[in-house]
């Protein structure tokens, strides 16, 4: 949500859900993914294996994209989203790269500057020989692809065509994946655009339409069951898919019912809203840097409880710093009418031109367990990990208008 929004206009139910989703991401990484891929972090206090938080946050992102686009001004929507997401992502990627190169235990990383550049321009899913700076960054290219598509299609699809698109997003990737067993153009596009995540956007759009009485309850129920089935097929993880289903019930309750500003939630409203406001920064900074913290504390003899607390505390501290000193000021600066559109357009142009200068082989599709297992029998070129992340709070569009120069270059 935009920093200019008043506290009274912000419903706490979505903040509660966002904090729960982000917490599940952090705990899953600290207690399950981390010990699996980095044994040096030590045995966890407990294990939470469900990989559902990041997917839930992508659904939430799609829901609020619909809420914003329903007010019109798709170019302004896209500009504001990019201005919110990209600067913090670039800084987080550089900081994480630096930590892994110079502060992590010996042998943890063989990252190069080329890897960093490809990650900064979100080409890690397009080039097969690039190493990922942080596996949790898988949501960024997926979200931006969805935002661009939404901005283009929002004024062109209505009624039955929009409902047909939802079903196409669910079943289309299941059909296309048949042609992704072997390397090639289809496989590269499938992986690069994150096509196997499309059902998450269908869920978010469907819940928003239902909350506005533009989709019947039976239709939404069928869509959710189908989309979750597709998620289970793509991820090969039924338990996490069921966990996502439970989270979606909370989304439906938040979308259709009254605000949850009651009882214990009211008492915790201030910390809940604060954590939700820095959740994007927490997401960007928590995983690989958190693993380094866990490893050093394990080496010093700290117990699993203390290590988990340090992991969570480090994520919150870094997330707050990233939000306060990068995300918010850069958003304010970039969305100024005098410079925002030009800079965002320039950044997109550089991003699209980057493949010409970095080269590299096409990437292999990674679906499986939420983006980590290839569909073919051949071994994946990526290490086995669980790329679970969170996502930025829903944003609201400010009062700034997009100059005509932007419109003339984006039609």
C-alpha positions as a Markdown table, in Angstrom:
| # | Residue | x | y | z |
|---|---|---|---|---|
| 1 | Unk | 0.0 | 0.0 | 0.0 |
| 2 | Unk | 1.1 | 3.5 | -0.7 |
| 3 | Unk | 2.7 | 5.3 | 2.2 |
| 4 | Unk | 0.3 | 8.2 | 1.6 |
| 5 | Unk | -2.7 | 6.0 | 2.4 |
| 6 | Unk | -4.3 | 6.8 | 5.7 |
| 7 | Unk | -4.3 | 4.2 | 8.4 |
| 8 | Unk | -8.1 | 4.3 | 8.6 |
| 9 | Unk | -8.4 | 3.3 | 4.9 |
| 10 | Unk | -6.2 | 0.2 | 5.4 |
| 11 | Unk | -8.0 | -3.0 | 6.3 |
| 12 | Unk | -6.1 | -5.0 | 8.9 |
| 13 | Unk | -7.5 | -8.3 | 7.6 |
| 14 | Unk | -5.1 | -8.2 | 4.6 |
| 15 | Unk | -2.2 | -7.1 | 6.8 |
| 16 | Unk | -2.9 | -10.2 | 9.0 |
| 17 | Unk | -2.8 | -12.5 | 6.0 |
| 18 | Unk | 0.3 | -10.9 | 4.6 |
| 19 | Unk | 2.2 | -11.2 | 7.9 |
| 20 | Unk | 1.1 | -14.8 | 8.2 |
| 21 | Unk | 2.2 | -15.6 | 4.7 |
| 22 | Unk | 5.6 | -13.9 | 5.1 |
| 23 | Unk | 6.1 | -15.6 | 8.5 |
| 24 | Unk | 5.4 | -19.0 | 6.8 |
| 25 | Unk | 8.0 | -18.2 | 4.2 |
| 26 | Unk | 10.7 | -17.3 | 6.8 |
| 27 | Unk | 10.0 | -20.2 | 9.1 |
| 28 | Unk | 10.0 | -22.7 | 6.2 |
| 29 | Unk | 13.3 | -21.4 | 5.0 |
| 30 | Unk | 14.9 | -21.3 | 8.4 |
| 31 | Unk | 13.7 | -24.8 | 9.5 |
| 32 | Unk | 13.3 | -26.8 | 6.3 |
| 33 | Unk | 14.9 | -25.4 | 3.2 |
| 34 | Unk | 18.0 | -24.0 | 4.9 |
| 35 | Unk | 19.0 | -27.2 | 6.7 |
| 36 | Unk | 18.5 | -29.2 | 3.6 |
| 37 | Unk | 20.7 | -27.1 | 1.2 |
| 38 | Unk | 23.1 | -25.7 | 3.9 |
| 39 | Unk | 23.8 | -28.4 | 6.5 |
| 40 | Unk | 26.2 | -25.9 | 8.2 |
| 41 | Unk | 23.2 | -23.9 | 9.5 |
| 42 | Unk | 22.6 | -26.7 | 12.1 |
| 43 | Unk | 19.6 | -28.8 | 13.1 |
| 44 | Unk | 16.4 | -26.8 | 13.4 |
| 45 | Unk | 14.3 | -26.4 | 16.5 |
| 46 | Unk | 11.4 | -27.9 | 14.5 |
| 47 | Unk | 10.5 | -28.4 | 10.8 |
| 48 | Unk | 7.9 | -26.5 | 8.9 |
| 49 | Unk | 8.0 | -28.0 | 5.3 |
| 50 | Unk | 4.9 | -26.3 | 3.8 |
| 51 | Unk | 5.8 | -24.1 | 0.8 |
| 52 | Unk | 2.7 | -22.0 | 0.5 |
| 53 | Unk | 3.5 | -18.4 | 1.6 |
| 54 | Unk | 5.1 | -17.1 | -1.6 |
| 55 | Unk | 2.4 | -18.5 | -3.8 |
| 56 | Unk | -0.2 | -17.0 | -1.5 |
| 57 | Unk | 1.5 | -13.6 | -1.8 |
| 58 | Unk | 1.5 | -13.8 | -5.6 |
| 59 | Unk | -2.3 | -14.5 | -5.4 |
| 60 | Unk | -2.6 | -11.4 | -3.2 |
| 61 | Unk | -0.6 | -9.4 | -5.6 |
| 62 | Unk | -3.0 | -10.3 | -8.4 |
| 63 | Unk | -6.0 | -9.5 | -6.3 |
| 64 | Unk | -4.8 | -6.0 | -5.5 |
| 65 | Unk | -3.7 | -5.4 | -9.1 |
| 66 | Unk | -7.3 | -5.9 | -10.1 |
| 67 | Unk | -8.5 | -3.6 | -7.4 |
| 68 | Unk | -6.1 | -0.8 | -8.6 |
| 69 | Unk | -6.7 | -1.4 | -12.3 |
| 70 | Unk | -10.5 | -1.2 | -11.8 |
| 71 | Unk | -10.0 | 2.5 | -11.2 |
| 72 | Unk | -8.4 | 3.0 | -14.6 |
| 73 | Unk | -5.0 | 4.4 | -15.5 |
| 74 | Unk | -3.1 | 1.2 | -16.4 |
| 75 | Unk | 0.1 | 3.0 | -17.3 |
| 76 | Unk | 0.1 | 4.8 | -13.9 |
| 77 | Unk | -0.5 | 1.4 | -12.2 |
| 78 | Unk | 2.5 | -0.2 | -14.1 |
| 79 | Unk | 4.7 | 2.8 | -13.4 |
| 80 | Unk | 4.0 | 2.8 | -9.7 |
| 81 | Unk | 4.4 | -1.0 | -9.4 |
| 82 | Unk | 7.8 | -0.9 | -11.1 |
| 83 | Unk | 8.9 | 2.1 | -9.1 |
| 84 | Unk | 8.0 | 0.2 | -5.9 |
| 85 | Unk | 9.5 | -3.1 | -6.8 |
| 86 | Unk | 12.7 | -2.5 | -8.8 |
| 87 | Unk | 15.0 | -0.2 | -6.8 |
| 88 | Unk | 14.7 | -2.2 | -3.6 |
| 89 | Unk | 15.2 | -5.4 | -5.6 |
| 90 | Unk | 18.4 | -4.1 | -7.2 |
| 91 | Unk | 19.9 | -3.0 | -3.9 |
| 92 | Unk | 18.9 | -6.2 | -2.2 |
| 93 | Unk | 20.5 | -8.3 | -4.9 |
| 94 | Unk | 23.8 | -6.3 | -4.7 |
| 95 | Unk | 23.9 | -6.6 | -0.9 |
| 96 | Unk | 23.1 | -10.3 | -1.0 |
| 97 | Unk | 25.8 | -10.8 | -3.7 |
| 98 | Unk | 28.3 | -9.0 | -1.5 |
| 99 | Unk | 27.5 | -11.0 | 1.6 |
| 100 | Unk | 27.8 | -14.3 | -0.3 |
| 101 | Unk | 31.0 | -13.3 | -2.0 |
| 102 | Unk | 32.9 | -11.8 | 1.0 |
| 103 | Unk | 31.2 | -12.7 | 4.2 |
| 104 | Unk | 29.7 | -16.2 | 3.7 |
| 105 | Unk | 31.7 | -19.3 | 4.8 |
| 106 | Unk | 34.3 | -20.5 | 2.3 |
| 107 | Unk | 32.9 | -22.4 | -0.6 |
| 108 | Unk | 29.3 | -21.3 | -0.3 |
| 109 | Unk | 29.2 | -19.3 | -3.5 |
| 110 | Unk | 31.0 | -19.0 | -6.8 |
| 111 | Unk | 28.9 | -16.0 | -7.9 |
| 112 | Unk | 30.5 | -13.7 | -10.5 |
| 113 | Unk | 29.7 | -10.1 | -11.5 |
| 114 | Unk | 28.0 | -11.5 | -14.6 |
| 115 | Unk | 25.7 | -13.5 | -12.4 |
| 116 | Unk | 24.8 | -10.4 | -10.5 |
| 117 | Unk | 24.1 | -8.4 | -13.7 |
| 118 | Unk | 21.8 | -11.1 | -15.0 |
| 119 | Unk | 20.0 | -11.4 | -11.7 |
| 120 | Unk | 19.5 | -7.6 | -11.5 |
| 121 | Unk | 17.9 | -7.6 | -14.9 |
| 122 | Unk | 15.8 | -10.7 | -14.0 |
| 123 | Unk | 17.3 | -12.8 | -16.7 |
| 124 | Unk | 18.2 | -15.7 | -14.3 |
| 125 | Unk | 15.4 | -17.8 | -15.7 |
| 126 | Unk | 16.3 | -17.1 | -19.3 |
| 127 | Unk | 20.0 | -18.0 | -19.3 |
| 128 | Unk | 21.0 | -21.6 | -18.3 |
| 129 | Unk | 24.5 | -20.9 | -17.1 |
| 130 | Unk | 23.7 | -18.1 | -14.6 |
| 131 | Unk | 23.9 | -18.7 | -10.9 |
| 132 | Unk | 21.0 | -17.3 | -8.8 |
| 133 | Unk | 21.9 | -14.7 | -6.2 |
| 134 | Unk | 18.9 | -15.7 | -4.1 |
| 135 | Unk | 16.4 | -18.4 | -4.9 |
| 136 | Unk | 13.6 | -16.4 | -3.3 |
| 137 | Unk | 13.7 | -13.9 | -6.1 |
| 138 | Unk | 11.6 | -16.1 | -8.4 |
| 139 | Unk | 8.5 | -14.1 | -7.6 |
| 140 | Unk | 9.8 | -10.8 | -9.1 |
| 141 | Unk | 9.9 | -11.8 | -12.8 |
| 142 | Unk | 6.6 | -13.6 | -12.4 |
| 143 | Unk | 4.9 | -10.6 | -10.8 |
| 144 | Unk | 6.3 | -8.1 | -13.4 |
| 145 | Unk | 5.1 | -10.4 | -16.2 |
| 146 | Unk | 1.7 | -10.5 | -14.7 |
| 147 | Unk | 1.6 | -6.7 | -14.1 |
| 148 | Unk | 2.5 | -5.9 | -17.7 |
| 149 | Unk | -0.1 | -8.4 | -19.0 |
| 150 | Unk | -2.7 | -7.0 | -16.7 |
| 151 | Unk | -2.0 | -3.4 | -17.7 |
| 152 | Unk | -2.3 | -4.3 | -21.4 |
| 153 | Unk | -5.4 | -6.5 | -21.1 |
| 154 | Unk | -7.4 | -4.8 | -18.4 |
| 155 | Unk | -9.3 | -2.5 | -20.9 |
| 156 | Unk | -9.7 | -5.2 | -23.5 |
| 157 | Unk | -11.2 | -8.1 | -21.7 |
| 158 | Unk | -14.6 | -8.0 | -20.1 |
| 159 | Unk | -17.4 | -10.5 | -19.2 |
| 160 | Unk | -17.1 | -13.9 | -20.7 |
| 161 | Unk | -13.7 | -13.2 | -22.3 |
| 162 | Unk | -12.2 | -12.4 | -18.9 |
| 163 | Unk | -13.7 | -15.6 | -17.4 |
| 164 | Unk | -12.4 | -17.6 | -20.3 |
| 165 | Unk | -8.9 | -16.1 | -19.7 |
| 166 | Unk | -9.0 | -17.4 | -16.1 |
| 167 | Unk | -9.6 | -21.0 | -17.2 |
| 168 | Unk | -6.9 | -20.6 | -19.9 |
| 169 | Unk | -4.4 | -19.5 | -17.2 |
| 170 | Unk | -5.2 | -22.7 | -15.3 |
| 171 | Unk | -5.2 | -25.3 | -18.1 |
| 172 | Unk | -3.0 | -23.7 | -20.7 |
| 173 | Unk | 0.2 | -24.3 | -18.8 |
| 174 | Unk | -0.7 | -27.9 | -18.2 |
| 175 | Unk | -1.0 | -28.4 | -22.0 |
| 176 | Unk | 2.1 | -26.4 | -22.9 |
| 177 | Unk | 4.3 | -28.3 | -20.4 |
| 178 | Unk | 4.0 | -31.4 | -22.6 |
| 179 | Unk | 6.4 | -29.7 | -25.0 |
| 180 | Unk | 8.9 | -28.6 | -22.4 |
| 181 | Unk | 10.6 | -31.9 | -21.8 |
| 182 | Unk | 13.4 | -31.0 | -24.2 |
| 183 | Unk | 15.4 | -27.8 | -24.5 |
| 184 | Unk | 14.1 | -25.3 | -27.0 |
| 185 | Unk | 12.1 | -22.1 | -27.5 |
| 186 | Unk | 9.0 | -23.4 | -25.8 |
| 187 | Unk | 10.9 | -24.5 | -22.8 |
| 188 | Unk | 12.8 | -21.3 | -22.5 |
| 189 | Unk | 9.7 | -19.1 | -22.8 |
| 190 | Unk | 7.8 | -21.4 | -20.4 |
| 191 | Unk | 10.5 | -20.9 | -17.8 |
| 192 | Unk | 11.4 | -17.3 | -18.5 |
| 193 | Unk | 7.8 | -16.1 | -18.2 |
| 194 | Unk | 7.0 | -18.4 | -15.2 |
| 195 | Unk | 4.0 | -19.9 | -17.1 |
| 196 | Unk | 3.7 | -22.6 | -14.5 |
| 197 | Unk | 2.7 | -19.9 | -12.0 |
| 198 | Unk | -0.2 | -18.6 | -14.1 |
| 199 | Unk | -2.9 | -20.3 | -12.0 |
| 200 | Unk | -1.9 | -18.1 | -9.1 |
| 201 | Unk | -2.9 | -15.0 | -11.0 |
| 202 | Unk | -6.1 | -16.7 | -12.1 |
| 203 | Unk | -7.0 | -17.3 | -8.4 |
| 204 | Unk | -6.3 | -13.7 | -7.4 |
| 205 | Unk | -8.4 | -12.3 | -10.3 |
| 206 | Unk | -11.1 | -14.8 | -9.6 |
| 207 | Unk | -11.4 | -13.9 | -5.9 |
| 208 | Unk | -11.5 | -10.2 | -6.8 |
| 209 | Unk | -14.3 | -10.7 | -9.4 |
| 210 | Unk | -16.2 | -12.8 | -6.9 |
| 211 | Unk | -15.9 | -10.1 | -4.2 |
| 212 | Unk | -17.4 | -7.6 | -6.7 |
| 213 | Unk | -20.3 | -10.0 | -7.5 |
| 214 | Unk | -19.0 | -10.5 | -11.0 |
| 215 | Unk | -18.3 | -14.2 | -10.5 |
| 216 | Unk | -20.7 | -16.7 | -8.9 |
| 217 | Unk | -19.7 | -18.7 | -5.9 |
| 218 | Unk | -20.0 | -22.0 | -7.7 |
| 219 | Unk | -17.8 | -20.7 | -10.5 |
| 220 | Unk | -15.2 | -19.5 | -8.0 |
| 221 | Unk | -15.2 | -22.8 | -6.2 |
| 222 | Unk | -14.6 | -24.7 | -9.4 |
| 223 | Unk | -11.9 | -22.3 | -10.4 |
| 224 | Unk | -10.1 | -22.7 | -7.0 |
| 225 | Unk | -10.3 | -26.5 | -7.1 |
| 226 | Unk | -9.0 | -26.6 | -10.6 |
| 227 | Unk | -6.2 | -24.1 | -10.0 |
| 228 | Unk | -5.1 | -25.9 | -6.8 |
| 229 | Unk | -5.1 | -29.2 | -8.8 |
| 230 | Unk | -2.9 | -27.5 | -11.4 |
| 231 | Unk | -0.6 | -26.2 | -8.6 |
| 232 | Unk | -0.2 | -29.7 | -7.2 |
| 233 | Unk | 0.7 | -31.1 | -10.6 |
| 234 | Unk | 3.3 | -28.3 | -11.3 |
| 235 | Unk | 4.8 | -28.5 | -7.8 |
| 236 | Unk | 4.5 | -32.2 | -7.1 |
| 237 | Unk | 3.8 | -31.1 | -3.5 |
| 238 | Unk | 0.2 | -32.0 | -2.4 |
| 239 | Unk | 0.7 | -31.0 | 1.3 |
| 240 | Unk | 1.9 | -27.5 | 0.4 |
| 241 | Unk | -0.9 | -27.1 | -2.1 |
| 242 | Unk | -3.5 | -28.0 | 0.6 |
| 243 | Unk | -1.8 | -25.5 | 2.9 |
| 244 | Unk | -2.2 | -22.9 | 0.1 |
| 245 | Unk | -5.9 | -23.9 | -0.1 |
| 246 | Unk | -6.4 | -23.1 | 3.6 |
| 247 | Unk | -4.7 | -19.7 | 3.1 |
| 248 | Unk | -7.0 | -19.0 | 0.1 |
| 249 | Unk | -10.0 | -19.5 | 2.4 |
| 250 | Unk | -8.6 | -16.7 | 4.5 |
| 251 | Unk | -8.3 | -14.6 | 1.3 |
| 252 | Unk | -11.9 | -15.2 | 0.5 |
| 253 | Unk | -13.0 | -14.3 | 4.0 |
| 254 | Unk | -11.0 | -11.0 | 3.8 |
| 255 | Unk | -12.4 | -10.2 | 0.3 |
| 256 | Unk | -16.0 | -10.7 | 1.1 |
| 257 | Unk | -16.5 | -10.1 | 4.8 |
| 258 | Unk | -16.0 | -7.2 | 7.3 |
| 259 | Unk | -12.6 | -6.1 | 8.5 |
| 260 | Unk | -11.0 | -8.2 | 11.3 |
| 261 | Unk | -10.3 | -5.3 | 13.6 |
| 262 | Unk | -11.6 | -7.2 | 16.6 |
| 263 | Unk | -10.3 | -8.7 | 19.9 |
| 264 | Unk | -6.6 | -9.7 | 19.9 |
| 265 | Unk | -6.1 | -8.4 | 16.4 |
| 266 | Unk | -7.1 | -4.9 | 17.5 |
| 267 | Unk | -4.6 | -5.1 | 20.3 |
| 268 | Unk | -1.8 | -6.1 | 17.9 |
| 269 | Unk | -2.8 | -3.8 | 15.2 |
| 270 | Unk | 0.2 | -1.5 | 15.4 |
| 271 | Unk | 2.9 | -4.3 | 15.1 |
| 272 | Unk | 0.8 | -6.1 | 12.5 |
| 273 | Unk | 0.5 | -3.1 | 10.2 |
| 274 | Unk | 4.2 | -2.2 | 10.7 |
| 275 | Unk | 5.4 | -5.7 | 9.8 |
| 276 | Unk | 3.1 | -5.7 | 6.8 |
| 277 | Unk | 4.5 | -2.4 | 5.6 |
| 278 | Unk | 8.0 | -3.7 | 5.5 |
| 279 | Unk | 7.1 | -7.2 | 4.3 |
| 280 | Unk | 8.6 | -6.7 | 0.8 |
| 281 | Unk | 11.9 | -5.6 | 2.3 |
| 282 | Unk | 11.9 | -8.6 | 4.6 |
| 283 | Unk | 11.2 | -10.9 | 1.7 |
| 284 | Unk | 14.1 | -9.5 | -0.3 |
| 285 | Unk | 16.7 | -9.7 | 2.5 |
| 286 | Unk | 15.9 | -12.8 | 4.5 |
| 287 | Unk | 16.9 | -16.0 | 2.8 |
| 288 | Unk | 20.6 | -16.2 | 1.7 |
| 289 | Unk | 21.8 | -13.6 | 4.2 |
| 290 | Unk | 19.8 | -15.4 | 6.9 |
| 291 | Unk | 21.5 | -18.7 | 6.1 |
| 292 | Unk | 24.9 | -17.0 | 6.6 |
| 293 | Unk | 23.7 | -15.8 | 10.0 |
| 294 | Unk | 22.5 | -19.3 | 10.9 |
| 295 | Unk | 25.8 | -20.8 | 9.9 |
| 296 | Unk | 27.9 | -18.5 | 12.0 |
| 297 | Unk | 25.7 | -18.8 | 15.0 |
| 298 | Unk | 25.8 | -22.6 | 14.7 |
| 299 | Unk | 29.6 | -22.4 | 14.5 |
| 300 | Unk | 29.6 | -20.4 | 17.7 |
| 301 | Unk | 27.5 | -23.0 | 19.5 |
| 302 | Unk | 24.2 | -21.2 | 19.7 |
| 303 | Unk | 21.1 | -23.4 | 20.1 |
| 304 | Unk | 18.4 | -23.9 | 17.5 |
| 305 | Unk | 16.0 | -21.5 | 19.3 |
| 306 | Unk | 18.5 | -18.7 | 19.4 |
| 307 | Unk | 19.5 | -19.3 | 15.8 |
| 308 | Unk | 15.8 | -19.1 | 14.6 |
| 309 | Unk | 15.3 | -15.9 | 16.6 |
| 310 | Unk | 18.4 | -14.4 | 15.0 |
| 311 | Unk | 17.2 | -15.4 | 11.5 |
| 312 | Unk | 13.9 | -13.8 | 12.0 |
| 313 | Unk | 15.3 | -10.7 | 13.7 |
| 314 | Unk | 17.9 | -10.2 | 11.0 |
| 315 | Unk | 15.2 | -10.4 | 8.3 |
| 316 | Unk | 13.0 | -7.8 | 10.1 |
| 317 | Unk | 16.0 | -5.5 | 10.7 |
| 318 | Unk | 17.2 | -5.7 | 7.1 |
| 319 | Unk | 13.7 | -5.4 | 5.8 |
| 320 | Unk | 13.1 | -2.3 | 7.7 |
| 321 | Unk | 16.3 | -0.7 | 6.6 |
| 322 | Unk | 15.6 | -1.6 | 2.9 |
| 323 | Unk | 12.1 | -0.2 | 3.2 |
| 324 | Unk | 13.0 | 3.0 | 5.0 |
| 325 | Unk | 16.1 | 4.0 | 3.1 |
| 326 | Unk | 15.6 | 2.5 | -0.4 |
| 327 | Unk | 12.0 | 1.4 | -1.2 |
| 328 | Unk | 10.1 | 4.4 | 0.1 |
| 329 | Unk | 12.4 | 7.3 | -1.0 |
| 330 | Unk | 13.1 | 5.8 | -4.4 |
| 331 | Unk | 9.4 | 5.3 | -5.0 |
| 332 | Unk | 8.7 | 8.9 | -4.1 |
| 333 | Unk | 11.5 | 10.1 | -6.3 |
| 334 | Unk | 10.7 | 7.9 | -9.3 |
| 335 | Unk | 7.0 | 8.7 | -9.3 |
| 336 | Unk | 7.6 | 12.4 | -9.5 |
| 337 | Unk | 5.9 | 13.6 | -12.7 |
| 338 | Unk | 9.1 | 15.2 | -14.0 |
| 339 | Unk | 11.2 | 12.0 | -14.0 |
| 340 | Unk | 9.4 | 8.8 | -13.1 |
| 341 | Unk | 8.0 | 7.8 | -16.6 |
| 342 | Unk | 11.2 | 8.5 | -18.4 |
| 343 | Unk | 13.3 | 6.5 | -15.9 |
| 344 | Unk | 10.9 | 3.5 | -15.8 |
| 345 | Unk | 10.8 | 3.4 | -19.6 |
| 346 | Unk | 14.6 | 3.6 | -19.8 |
| 347 | Unk | 14.9 | 0.7 | -17.2 |
| 348 | Unk | 12.5 | -1.5 | -19.2 |
| 349 | Unk | 14.4 | -0.7 | -22.4 |
| 350 | Unk | 17.7 | -1.7 | -20.8 |
| 351 | Unk | 16.2 | -4.8 | -19.3 |
| 352 | Unk | 14.9 | -5.9 | -22.7 |
| 353 | Unk | 18.3 | -5.2 | -24.4 |
| 354 | Unk | 20.4 | -6.9 | -21.7 |
| 355 | Unk | 20.4 | -10.4 | -23.4 |
| 356 | Unk | 22.3 | -9.0 | -26.4 |
| 357 | Unk | 25.2 | -8.1 | -24.2 |
| 358 | Unk | 25.4 | -11.0 | -21.7 |
| 359 | Unk | 24.8 | -13.9 | -24.0 |
| 360 | Unk | 24.3 | -17.4 | -22.6 |
| 361 | Unk | 22.3 | -20.5 | -23.4 |
| 362 | Unk | 18.6 | -20.6 | -23.0 |
| 363 | Unk | 17.4 | -21.7 | -19.5 |
| 364 | Unk | 15.8 | -25.0 | -18.6 |
| 365 | Unk | 12.3 | -25.0 | -17.3 |
| 366 | Unk | 12.1 | -25.4 | -13.6 |
| 367 | Unk | 8.7 | -26.4 | -12.3 |
| 368 | Unk | 8.4 | -29.3 | -9.8 |
| 369 | Unk | 8.4 | -28.2 | -6.2 |
| 370 | Unk | 7.4 | -24.6 | -6.7 |
| 371 | Unk | 10.1 | -24.0 | -9.3 |
| 372 | Unk | 13.0 | -26.2 | -8.4 |
| 373 | Unk | 12.6 | -29.5 | -10.3 |
| 374 | Unk | 12.9 | -29.9 | -14.0 |
| 375 | Unk | 10.2 | -31.7 | -16.0 |
| 376 | Unk | 12.7 | -33.8 | -17.9 |
| 377 | Unk | 14.6 | -36.8 | -16.6 |
| 378 | Unk | 17.9 | -34.9 | -17.2 |
| 379 | Unk | 19.5 | -33.5 | -14.0 |
| 380 | Unk | 18.7 | -29.8 | -13.5 |
| 381 | Unk | 21.6 | -27.4 | -13.8 |
| 382 | Unk | 20.2 | -25.6 | -10.8 |
| 383 | Unk | 20.9 | -26.8 | -7.2 |
| 384 | Unk | 17.9 | -28.3 | -5.4 |
| 385 | Unk | 16.4 | -25.7 | -3.2 |
| 386 | Unk | 13.1 | -24.3 | -2.2 |
| 387 | Unk | 12.6 | -20.9 | -3.6 |
| 388 | Unk | 10.0 | -19.5 | -1.2 |
| 389 | Unk | 9.5 | -15.9 | -0.9 |
| 390 | Unk | 7.1 | -13.2 | -0.1 |
| 391 | Unk | 5.9 | -10.2 | -1.9 |
| 392 | Unk | 5.4 | -6.5 | -1.5 |
| 393 | Unk | 2.3 | -5.1 | 0.2 |
| 394 | Unk | -0.5 | -4.2 | -2.1 |
| 395 | Unk | 0.1 | -0.8 | -3.6 |
| 396 | Unk | -2.4 | 2.0 | -4.3 |
| 397 | Unk | -2.0 | 4.4 | -7.1 |
| 398 | Unk | -1.2 | 7.9 | -6.1 |
| 399 | Unk | -2.6 | 11.1 | -7.6 |
| 400 | Unk | 0.2 | 11.7 | -10.1 |
| 401 | Unk | -0.7 | 11.5 | -13.7 |
| 402 | Unk | 1.4 | 10.0 | -16.4 |
| 403 | Unk | 2.6 | 12.5 | -19.0 |
| 404 | Unk | 1.5 | 12.1 | -22.5 |
| 405 | Unk | 5.1 | 11.3 | -23.5 |
| 406 | Unk | 4.8 | 8.0 | -21.7 |
| 407 | Unk | 1.5 | 7.1 | -23.3 |
| 408 | Unk | 2.9 | 7.8 | -26.8 |
| 409 | Unk | 5.8 | 5.3 | -26.2 |
| 410 | Unk | 3.8 | 2.5 | -24.6 |
| 411 | Unk | 0.8 | 2.0 | -26.9 |
